Amino acid sequence: MALTTLLAPTYVQMLKSLSGWLDKAQAQMPDGQAENLLSARLAPDMFPLSTQVRFACAQAQEGMYRLRGEEFPSS
């Protein structure tokens, strides 16, 4: 069995969980305040949440590309 076949469900579950957390957080925000959530930081030296989400998505994509022996697109 290919390693990508084993890891893909893990990445899918991780991203679904992240999506669920974001949905729950958005539901707690007052109307029109969702942008504040995306710019929030847990600590001053951290990237904003929007960047953290982008990193999580890129990590899953890059991992699958590399496991298939393919070059990860730069943009």
C-alpha positions as protocol buffer text, in pm:
chain_id: "A"
residue {
  index: 1
  type: MET
  ca { x: 0 y: 0 z: 0 }
}
residue {
  index: 2
  type: ALA
  ca { x: 134 y: 342 z: -93 }
}
residue {
  index: 3
  type: LEU
  ca { x: 225 y: 585 z: 181 }
}
residue {
  index: 4
  type: THR
  ca { x: 6 y: 851 z: 18 }
}
residue {
  index: 5
  type: THR
  ca { x: -294 y: 618 z: 55 }
}
residue {
  index: 6
  type: LEU
  ca { x: -225 y: 593 z: 426 }
}
residue {
  index: 7
  type: LEU
  ca { x: -160 y: 962 z: 488 }
}
residue {
  index: 8
  type: ALA
  ca { x: -428 y: 1124 z: 270 }
}
residue {
  index: 9
  type: PRO
  ca { x: -713 y: 1039 z: 512 }
}
residue {
  index: 10
  type: THR
  ca { x: -510 y: 1191 z: 797 }
}
residue {
  index: 11
  type: TYR
  ca { x: -468 y: 1518 z: 609 }
}
residue {
  index: 12
  type: VAL
  ca { x: -837 y: 1519 z: 511 }
}
residue {
  index: 13
  type: GLN
  ca { x: -941 y: 1465 z: 874 }
}
residue {
  index: 14
  type: MET
  ca { x: -702 y: 1736 z: 993 }
}
residue {
  index: 15
  type: LEU
  ca { x: -841 y: 1990 z: 745 }
}
residue {
  index: 16
  type: LYS
  ca { x: -1203 y: 1893 z: 820 }
}
residue {
  index: 17
  type: SER
  ca { x: -1135 y: 1945 z: 1191 }
}
residue {
  index: 18
  type: LEU
  ca { x: -978 y: 2282 z: 1120 }
}
residue {
  index: 19
  type: SER
  ca { x: -1280 y: 2378 z: 910 }
}
residue {
  index: 20
  type: GLY
  ca { x: -1513 y: 2275 z: 1193 }
}
residue {
  index: 21
  type: TRP
  ca { x: -1319 y: 2482 z: 1447 }
}
residue {
  index: 22
  type: LEU
  ca { x: -1334 y: 2784 z: 1218 }
}
residue {
  index: 23
  type: ASP
  ca { x: -1710 y: 2737 z: 1168 }
}
residue {
  index: 24
  type: LYS
  ca { x: -1762 y: 2722 z: 1546 }
}
residue {
  index: 25
  type: ALA
  ca { x: -1546 y: 3029 z: 1602 }
}
residue {
  index: 26
  type: GLN
  ca { x: -1729 y: 3221 z: 1330 }
}
residue {
  index: 27
  type: ALA
  ca { x: -2065 y: 3131 z: 1486 }
}
residue {
  index: 28
  type: GLN
  ca { x: -1946 y: 3292 z: 1811 }
}
residue {
  index: 29
  type: MET
  ca { x: -1845 y: 3616 z: 1641 }
}
residue {
  index: 30
  type: PRO
  ca { x: -2091 y: 3906 z: 1616 }
}
residue {
  index: 31
  type: ASP
  ca { x: -2220 y: 3979 z: 1265 }
}
residue {
  index: 32
  type: GLY
  ca { x: -1956 y: 4137 z: 1046 }
}
residue {
  index: 33
  type: GLN
  ca { x: -1671 y: 4058 z: 1284 }
}
residue {
  index: 34
  type: ALA
  ca { x: -1537 y: 3741 z: 1117 }
}
residue {
  index: 35
  type: GLU
  ca { x: -1248 y: 3940 z: 966 }
}
residue {
  index: 36
  type: ASN
  ca { x: -1131 y: 4015 z: 1320 }
}
residue {
  index: 37
  type: LEU
  ca { x: -1102 y: 3641 z: 1381 }
}
residue {
  index: 38
  type: LEU
  ca { x: -881 y: 3594 z: 1074 }
}
residue {
  index: 39
  type: SER
  ca { x: -644 y: 3868 z: 1183 }
}
residue {
  index: 40
  type: ALA
  ca { x: -624 y: 3743 z: 1543 }
}
residue {
  index: 41
  type: ARG
  ca { x: -298 y: 3616 z: 1696 }
}
residue {
  index: 42
  type: LEU
  ca { x: -260 y: 3396 z: 2004 }
}
residue {
  index: 43
  type: ALA
  ca { x: 71 y: 3565 z: 2082 }
}
residue {
  index: 44
  type: PRO
  ca { x: 232 y: 3883 z: 1947 }
}
residue {
  index: 45
  type: ASP
  ca { x: 510 y: 3692 z: 1770 }
}
residue {
  index: 46
  type: MET
  ca { x: 272 y: 3453 z: 1590 }
}
residue {
  index: 47
  type: PHE
  ca { x: 134 y: 3484 z: 1240 }
}
residue {
  index: 48
  type: PRO
  ca { x: -236 y: 3580 z: 1215 }
}
residue {
  index: 49
  type: LEU
  ca { x: -492 y: 3299 z: 1201 }
}
residue {
  index: 50
  type: SER
  ca { x: -541 y: 3342 z: 826 }
}
residue {
  index: 51
  type: THR
  ca { x: -171 y: 3270 z: 769 }
}
residue {
  index: 52
  type: GLN
  ca { x: -180 y: 2973 z: 1008 }
}
residue {
  index: 53
  type: VAL
  ca { x: -470 y: 2824 z: 809 }
}
residue {
  index: 54
  type: ARG
  ca { x: -283 y: 2880 z: 483 }
}
residue {
  index: 55
  type: PHE
  ca { x: 24 y: 2706 z: 630 }
}
residue {
  index: 56
  type: ALA
  ca { x: -186 y: 2405 z: 739 }
}
residue {
  index: 57
  type: CYS
  ca { x: -333 y: 2370 z: 389 }
}
residue {
  index: 58
  type: ALA
  ca { x: 6 y: 2408 z: 221 }
}
residue {
  index: 59
  type: GLN
  ca { x: 160 y: 2150 z: 456 }
}
residue {
  index: 60
  type: ALA
  ca { x: -99 y: 1891 z: 356 }
}
residue {
  index: 61
  type: GLN
  ca { x: -57 y: 1969 z: -14 }
}
residue {
  index: 62
  type: GLU
  ca { x: 321 y: 1973 z: -5 }
}
residue {
  index: 63
  type: GLY
  ca { x: 335 y: 1647 z: 187 }
}
residue {
  index: 64
  type: MET
  ca { x: 124 y: 1469 z: -72 }
}
residue {
  index: 65
  type: TYR
  ca { x: 329 y: 1610 z: -362 }
}
residue {
  index: 66
  type: ARG
  ca { x: 656 y: 1505 z: -203 }
}
residue {
  index: 67
  type: LEU
  ca { x: 532 y: 1155 z: -119 }
}
residue {
  index: 68
  type: ARG
  ca { x: 440 y: 1109 z: -485 }
}
residue {
  index: 69
  type: GLY
  ca { x: 787 y: 1228 z: -583 }
}
residue {
  index: 70
  type: GLU
  ca { x: 651 y: 1541 z: -750 }
}
residue {
  index: 71
  type: GLU
  ca { x: 769 y: 1900 z: -724 }
}
residue {
  index: 72
  type: PHE
  ca { x: 543 y: 2124 z: -514 }
}
residue {
  index: 73
  type: PRO
  ca { x: 423 y: 2426 z: -716 }
}
residue {
  index: 74
  type: SER
  ca { x: 583 y: 2748 z: -593 }
}
residue {
  index: 75
  type: SER
  ca { x: 272 y: 2965 z: -621 }
}
